[in-house]
């Protein structure tokens, strides 16, 4: 995330107020939450059944996004302050590997795909990397140019043939063919597009543009903009529920989440996490879903917390300690029951 600038935009839906649980219902979450502390240069492990941090280790400089291996045994960390990826065992946070990318890479967005490969943006090189056999002594790396400034966040097609980036500096979304290496295809999408998510069926690409206070639905192949949806202020991230029915944007300027019905393409709810006056204090960034789609976890970088939210009620169940400047989040296990 760049320096905080609160821009004017869509207001909160009328009548919405924070639902903060003074006497929350019993929390029955399960699984393990991993938090990248980009200020403290740490990786933390939190047991969601107790809410307690069970381990914290030192990492590379300015770690941002996280990605979990398909089998849940490892977590990969994008070293935004450097030029590589660090991989840790999820069980004990022991370091398993370091993957060096090109000089000045500044990797940010990262996906550990079901094909076993790791994909990461390299903002400093205007490119995307695919890393094969990342845990081997000599991993295999391929670099794909985006040709755009600030290639920041990343989505990968289910078959691993295409990648999409949001390019903050160029105000574009770029589609990269990972098989034929044809010239990348880009289109301008709002002002400062940052969040990106592909629908589970692969038929719609959703992008949140933080400078436009909007979410955009794109055709993944042509990049044609199908729909624009007004959301909250400064939507840094967008995350689609595992069930594929809704998406939420993380609206930093409102300390809130906008809920978008993916069937109708309409904004249907606002989930308020705190008073809007505390937006700069909270610095709300990353949002992820629990694997069962019943909980949301929202990184509040400024207060070193992660808000756990019950999706059905919109209640903030608790705030977890996530390390110094927590940003990137990932979950292993957990059914939310």
BELCORNOR-V628351 format. One record per residue. N is the residue number from 1. RES is the residue in three letters. SS is DSSP state (a for helix, b for strand, c for the rest). PSI is psi in whole degrees, -180 to 180 (none if undefined). OMEGA is omega in radians with two decimals (none if undefined). Layout:
n: (N	N)
res: (RES	RES)
ss: (SS	SS)
psi: (PSI	PSI)
omega: (OMEGA	OMEGA)
This chain:
n: (1	2	3	4	5	6	7	8	9	10	11	12	13	14	15	16	17	18	19	20	21	22	23	24	25	26	27	28	29	30	31	32	33	34	35	36	37	38	39	40	41	42	43	44	45	46	47	48	49	50	51	52	53	54	55	56	57	58	59	60	61	62	63	64	65	66	67	68	69	70	71	72	73	74	75	76	77	78	79	80	81	82	83	84	85	86	87	88	89	90	91	92	93	94	95	96	97	98	99	100	101	102	103	104	105	106	107	108	109	110	111	112	113	114	115	116	117	118	119	120	121	122	123	124	125	126	127	128	129	130	131	132	133	134	135	136	137	138	139	140	141	142	143	144	145	146	147	148	149	150	151	152	153	154	155	156	157	158	159	160	161	162	163	164	165	166	167	168	169	170	171	172	173	174	175	176	177	178	179	180	181	182	183	184	185	186	187	188	189	190	191	192	193	194	195	196	197	198	199	200	201	202	203	204	205	206	207	208	209	210	211	212	213	214	215	216	217	218	219	220	221	222	223	224	225	226	227	228	229	230	231	232	233	234	235	236	237	238	239	240	241	242	243	244	245	246	247	248	249	250	251	252	253	254	255	256	257	258	259	260	261	262	263	264	265	266	267	268	269	270	271	272	273	274	275	276	277	278	279	280	281	282	283	284	285	286	287	288	289	290	291	292	293	294	295	296	297	298	299	300	301	302	303	304	305	306	307	308	309	310	311	312	313	314	315	316	317	318	319	320	321	322	323	324	325	326	327	328	329	330	331	332	333	334	335	336	337)
res: (UNK	UNK	UNK	UNK	UNK	UNK	UNK	UNK	UNK	UNK	UNK	UNK	UNK	UNK	UNK	UNK	UNK	UNK	UNK	UNK	UNK	UNK	UNK	UNK	UNK	UNK	UNK	UNK	UNK	UNK	UNK	UNK	UNK	UNK	UNK	UNK	UNK	UNK	UNK	UNK	UNK	UNK	UNK	UNK	UNK	UNK	UNK	UNK	UNK	UNK	UNK	UNK	UNK	UNK	UNK	UNK	UNK	UNK	UNK	UNK	UNK	UNK	UNK	UNK	UNK	UNK	UNK	UNK	UNK	UNK	UNK	UNK	UNK	UNK	UNK	UNK	UNK	UNK	UNK	UNK	UNK	UNK	UNK	UNK	UNK	UNK	UNK	UNK	UNK	UNK	UNK	UNK	UNK	UNK	UNK	UNK	UNK	UNK	UNK	UNK	UNK	UNK	UNK	UNK	UNK	UNK	UNK	UNK	UNK	UNK	UNK	UNK	UNK	UNK	UNK	UNK	UNK	UNK	UNK	UNK	UNK	UNK	UNK	UNK	UNK	UNK	UNK	UNK	UNK	UNK	UNK	UNK	UNK	UNK	UNK	UNK	UNK	UNK	UNK	UNK	UNK	UNK	UNK	UNK	UNK	UNK	UNK	UNK	UNK	UNK	UNK	UNK	UNK	UNK	UNK	UNK	UNK	UNK	UNK	UNK	UNK	UNK	UNK	UNK	UNK	UNK	UNK	UNK	UNK	UNK	UNK	UNK	UNK	UNK	UNK	UNK	UNK	UNK	UNK	UNK	UNK	UNK	UNK	UNK	UNK	UNK	UNK	UNK	UNK	UNK	UNK	UNK	UNK	UNK	UNK	UNK	UNK	UNK	UNK	UNK	UNK	UNK	UNK	UNK	UNK	UNK	UNK	UNK	UNK	UNK	UNK	UNK	UNK	UNK	UNK	UNK	UNK	UNK	UNK	UNK	UNK	UNK	UNK	UNK	UNK	UNK	UNK	UNK	UNK	UNK	UNK	UNK	UNK	UNK	UNK	UNK	UNK	UNK	UNK	UNK	UNK	UNK	UNK	UNK	UNK	UNK	UNK	UNK	UNK	UNK	UNK	UNK	UNK	UNK	UNK	UNK	UNK	UNK	UNK	UNK	UNK	UNK	UNK	UNK	UNK	UNK	UNK	UNK	UNK	UNK	UNK	UNK	UNK	UNK	UNK	UNK	UNK	UNK	UNK	UNK	UNK	UNK	UNK	UNK	UNK	UNK	UNK	UNK	UNK	UNK	UNK	UNK	UNK	UNK	UNK	UNK	UNK	UNK	UNK	UNK	UNK	UNK	UNK	UNK	UNK	UNK	UNK	UNK	UNK	UNK	UNK	UNK	UNK	UNK	UNK	UNK	UNK	UNK	UNK	UNK	UNK	UNK	UNK	UNK	UNK	UNK	UNK	UNK	UNK	UNK	UNK	UNK	UNK	UNK	UNK	UNK	UNK)
ss: (c	c	c	c	c	c	c	c	c	c	c	c	c	c	c	c	c	c	c	b	c	c	c	c	c	c	c	c	c	c	c	b	b	b	b	b	b	c	c	c	c	b	b	b	b	b	b	c	c	c	c	b	b	b	b	b	b	b	c	c	c	c	b	b	b	b	b	b	c	c	c	c	c	b	b	b	b	b	b	c	c	c	c	b	b	b	b	b	b	c	c	c	c	c	b	b	b	b	b	b	c	c	c	c	c	c	b	b	b	b	b	b	c	c	c	c	c	b	b	b	b	b	a	a	a	c	b	b	b	b	b	b	c	c	c	c	c	c	c	b	b	b	b	b	b	c	c	c	c	c	b	b	b	b	b	b	c	c	c	c	c	b	b	b	b	b	b	c	c	c	c	b	b	b	b	b	b	c	c	c	c	c	c	c	b	b	b	b	c	c	c	c	b	b	b	b	b	b	c	c	c	c	c	c	b	b	b	b	b	c	c	c	c	b	b	b	b	b	c	c	c	c	c	c	b	b	b	b	b	b	c	c	c	c	b	b	b	b	b	b	c	c	c	c	c	b	b	b	b	b	b	a	a	a	c	b	b	b	b	b	b	c	c	c	c	b	b	b	b	b	b	b	c	c	c	a	a	a	a	a	a	a	c	b	b	b	b	b	b	c	c	c	c	c	b	b	b	b	b	b	a	a	a	c	b	b	b	b	b	b	c	c	c	c	b	b	b	b	b	b	b	c	c	c	c	b	b	b	b	b	b	b	c	c	c	c	c)
psi: (139	-177	144	123	117	121	151	154	-157	133	164	149	141	139	-2	138	157	138	94	126	96	-39	76	155	162	130	123	31	157	171	-175	132	134	137	127	119	98	-17	-45	-7	58	163	124	152	124	127	113	-18	-29	-20	8	141	128	-14	152	133	157	146	-170	176	132	54	138	-88	157	155	138	140	154	-32	2	8	-17	156	133	140	126	120	85	-25	8	-139	32	-175	133	139	131	151	135	-26	-42	4	24	141	130	-32	156	127	115	132	-163	160	133	24	-43	64	142	-77	142	139	129	102	159	-15	-1	-10	151	133	138	142	151	90	-39	-15	3	55	176	141	143	127	120	145	50	-26	-4	163	-34	87	158	128	140	139	134	123	139	-29	14	154	134	38	108	-66	168	142	147	139	154	-33	1	16	-23	152	152	139	154	130	96	-48	-33	-7	39	164	134	136	127	128	113	-3	-55	-17	31	163	135	154	129	153	143	134	100	-157	120	63	134	-58	149	141	139	134	151	-30	-2	10	-13	134	124	135	137	129	110	-29	-11	-13	44	157	146	136	124	151	122	-25	-49	-17	17	135	117	-33	147	136	122	129	-154	-168	128	62	98	-32	158	135	132	133	142	-30	-15	13	-31	161	156	142	144	104	93	-41	-13	-4	53	169	132	132	127	125	119	-12	-47	-20	23	147	122	-22	158	127	112	127	-21	169	140	-26	-18	11	-47	-33	-44	-44	60	130	-100	143	134	160	150	156	-27	-1	14	-20	154	143	127	120	128	89	-39	-28	8	39	163	119	129	123	132	118	-42	-45	-18	15	134	108	-40	164	124	145	124	18	177	107	43	135	-77	141	150	151	139	125	-174	119	-2	6	none)
omega: (3.09	3.13	-3.08	3.01	-3.13	-3.11	3.11	3.14	-3.08	3.12	3.04	3.10	-3.07	3.05	-3.12	3.08	-3.13	3.01	-3.08	-2.97	3.03	3.06	-3.02	3.02	3.13	3.14	-3.09	3.12	3.07	-3.10	-3.08	3.12	3.09	-3.05	3.05	3.11	-3.00	3.07	-3.12	-3.11	-3.08	2.95	-3.11	3.12	-3.08	3.06	-3.06	3.10	3.14	-3.05	-3.07	3.02	-3.09	3.10	3.01	-3.10	3.07	-3.12	3.03	-3.10	2.99	3.13	-3.11	-3.01	3.13	3.03	-3.11	3.10	-3.11	-3.14	3.09	-3.05	-3.09	3.05	-3.13	-3.01	3.10	-3.06	-3.02	3.12	-3.10	-3.04	-3.11	3.12	3.03	-3.10	-3.11	2.99	-3.12	-3.07	-3.06	-3.10	3.00	-3.12	-3.10	-3.09	2.95	-3.13	3.10	3.04	-3.13	3.13	3.11	-3.02	-3.06	-3.14	-3.12	3.11	-3.09	3.12	2.98	-2.95	3.11	3.06	3.11	-3.13	3.02	3.09	-3.13	2.99	3.05	-3.03	-3.09	-3.12	-3.12	-3.05	3.02	3.03	2.88	-3.13	3.10	3.13	-3.02	-3.11	3.10	3.13	3.13	3.12	3.13	-3.08	3.01	3.14	-3.12	-3.11	2.93	-3.13	-3.07	-3.11	3.04	3.07	-2.76	3.14	-2.85	2.97	-3.12	3.13	-3.13	-3.13	3.10	-3.10	-3.07	3.04	3.07	3.07	2.89	-3.03	-3.01	-3.07	-3.12	-3.11	-3.07	2.87	-3.07	3.07	-3.11	3.07	-3.06	-3.11	-3.06	-3.10	3.00	3.14	3.13	-3.08	-3.07	3.07	3.08	-3.13	3.08	-3.14	-3.14	3.03	-3.09	-3.13	3.14	3.10	3.09	3.13	-3.09	3.12	3.09	-3.02	-3.13	3.06	-3.13	-3.10	3.01	3.14	-2.97	3.13	-3.13	-3.05	-3.11	2.90	-3.10	3.02	-3.09	2.92	-3.05	-3.09	-3.08	-3.04	3.04	3.10	-3.11	-3.04	2.99	-3.12	3.07	3.13	-3.12	-3.05	3.05	-3.12	-3.04	-3.06	3.00	-3.10	-3.12	3.11	-3.12	3.11	3.10	-3.07	-3.11	2.96	3.03	2.97	3.09	-2.99	-3.04	-3.07	3.13	-2.92	-3.05	3.05	3.02	-3.13	-3.13	3.03	-3.05	3.05	-3.10	-3.06	-3.11	2.99	-3.00	-3.08	2.90	3.08	-3.06	-3.09	3.14	3.07	-3.09	3.12	-3.12	-3.06	-3.11	3.09	-3.09	-3.05	-3.11	-3.06	-2.98	3.00	3.05	3.08	2.90	-3.09	3.14	3.10	-3.12	-3.11	2.99	3.09	-2.99	-3.14	3.09	-2.96	-3.05	-3.11	3.10	-3.12	3.00	3.13	3.04	-2.99	2.99	-3.03	-3.05	-3.07	-3.05	-3.10	2.96	-3.05	-3.14	3.03	-3.06	3.07	-3.02	-3.14	-3.02	3.13	-3.13	-3.11	-3.12	-3.12	3.02	-3.13	2.98	-3.13	3.09	3.11	3.10	-3.08	none)
